[in-house]
Every structure is written in C-alpha cells, then in structure tokens.
Amino acid sequence: MFITLEGPEGSGKTSHIPHLVEYLREKGHTVFPTREPGGTSISEQIRDILHDLKNSEMHPRTETLLYQAARAQIVEQVIKPRLTAGEVVISDRYYDSTIAYQGYGHQQDLEQVRALVKYATGGLTPDLTILLDLDVEVGLKRKKQNESEWNRMDDHEVKFYERVRAGYLEMVYHFPGATCISVSPVIAHGIPNERVLQEGDLVNIDVSAEMNGYYGDTGASMVVAKQVPEYEKLLAAARSALEKALQVAVAGNPLNLIGQTIQQEAQRNGYGVIFDLTGHGIGHKLHEAPAEVFNYNKPKDRRMLEEGLVLAIEPFLTTGKGHVFEERDGWSLRTIDRTIAAQFEHTVIITKNEPIILTV
C-alpha cells in the first residue's frame, strides 16, 4: 500500500507520520517512511538546491522540473521496489504537492504540470492520500518558530500559500451530485437522493455553474410549501447578514470586515454563525484564493479587499453552537447539535464602490 500525506506549510504532516508508522507496525505491517523531495542520494541533492535560500531567482518551470527529477528517482529506486516487496510506503508529500505549489501556487498551466507529473511517476498513484488542512497564517507562524528549517519554499508572499491551499481544497472537491440540496439539520453539501420533500422542511440549495471558463456560486435556504415562523425569522436574519456583508465588500476595506459584519448582524437578531463554514475566492476555478472568507470576526486576519477580486460570500446562521459534523456519506454537513441553520450566497466582484453581484 502506498500512502501519501499532503497539506500546506505547517500543517503537521512530518509530525504525524511517525505516529502512523508506529500504528501500522503494531498491526503487523512492514512500513517504510520517506519524503519528497528526497529519499535517495540524488533526490536529496536536488532537495538542497530547491530549498537553498540563495536560489531565489529560480524560475517556476525550473522548480517544477527539479521536483519531477527528484520524484522520478525515488519512485524507481525506492517506492516501486518496496511496494513490490509487499511493504507499506508512507511519503511526506507526493505529486499533489506539485499540482498545489507549482501549479496553483505559481499559477502555471495545470494540464502541463499534470503531464510532467505523470511522466515522472510513470503513472504510479497513491492508494490513499491524507490531506491535513490549516489556515495559511497559522501554518506560516508554526514554520517561523523553527528558523533552522526555514527554506526557499517557505519564503513566498502570503498570497502564494493562499493559492496553494485553495488548490488543495479544489483537488479534493469532487461532489457526487449535480447540486447540493441539504435538508435540515444538514446545512451544506447534501447529496440529492430518493428522499421526498415534506411540507415544512427547511431546505438549502447551493448551485455552482461554469460558463466560458468562469465559475459562479450561489445558494439560498427556504421552507417547502408553507410558512414556519421559527424558520422565517432565521431566513430573514440570514438574508440581512448577506445584504450587510455586501455593503462593506468594497476595495480598500479589510476582508475581516465581512465576517465581523455578518457576526454582528447574526447576534443582533439573536443567532450565531457557523464557524466551520466559510466563503471563498472564485474565478477560473470553483475555489481560489482567498481560500476562506470567514463569517465571524477574526482580528488577526489582516488581508485587504482589492479591486477585481471575485468572492463567494455566504453567511451561515444558526440557533445552535455553530459547528458542523460530517455524515457517513463523506459530504453532508449537519449542525453538530442538530439545530436549524440557514445560508444565502452571492458571487461578487469587488470594486471601489459597491460590489458587482454576478448571481441571482
């Protein structure tokens, strides 16, 4: 079995691998941990070149090709032989890192990057990939605590790592339905099925569409067939939260002002926000940087809104504790305390004045 661990800077891959190795060995498996780039004499030499801070002028194509050279060597010299021998190989990074960093991060052509990856690996794919996700600023702060390990790949601007994280999230997003239809207490990523909607159900519909290479994302909550006062009050508050958020979504304002405004409007109406669900950047891909547009006040978030930025802004309001739980289908997200929740969403272009709303 071939297992890979992926994630942005500081996400804890290297720290988690020894625990996974120990667990599998206790179960009787022969386990070989390795890393990328590295794992062989040749690959480690390439790693030194890639990580050397003196090589700041390295072109993204050069970087991409060096990673593939290191990868080709470890695949043929280490990974394939050990898999053939029946061992479990665990790698700290593999080709998803190239797609995330050299593809999304450096904004290179993804199809060309994928073609290079396929050539370098000989088509070898992992049996399991574990993605450890983490807020960009938290991850970079962790990395900076150990200056001895700081290297060239840690030395980009924050926007680069936001694109990397958005890339990882885009790669894992392969929703099994045509649209998300969530029936309370599920509030997001509900998979359409044979369930028959009942009068009085609280439903959320979230729709994504692509046209001429550009994506849009919109959503709304509603009650089936009749009015339920408890639900109507929540729906009105969620609509108001989105309207107020759009009023402050102006170039030059802090991105955090959106979340601060949403949370204030929720509290003014007697509700809380769902902390685990956020808006996001959108454009040529469904999820782009910024990977998160928080629905609550986060003072340490110092990102600024820039003219031309395209965002999916989507407040989630709830009567409960503000956290969600993933159902067994691996997609549906319900409130952890089974309380009701509502969401409204628009895709907008940030301007110096009011945002341009692209969805209905």
Secondary structure, DSSP 8 states (H G I E B T S, - for coil): -EEEEE-STTSSHHHHHHHHHHHHHHTT--EEEEESS-SSHHHHHHHHHHH-GGGTT--HHHHHHHHHHHHHHHIIIIIHHHHHTT-EEEEE--HHHIIIIIIIITT--HHHHHHHHHHHHTT---SEEEE----HHHHHHHHHT-GGG--GGG-S-HHHHHHHHHHHHHHT---SSSSEEEETTEEE-----S----TT-EEEEEEEEEETTEEEEEEEEEESSS--HHHHHHHHHHHHHHHHHHHH--TTSBTHHHHHHHHHHHHHTT-EE-TT--EEE-SSSSSEEEEEE-SS--TT---B--TT-EEEE--EEESS-S-EEE-TTSS-EEETT---EEE-BEEEE--SSS-EE---
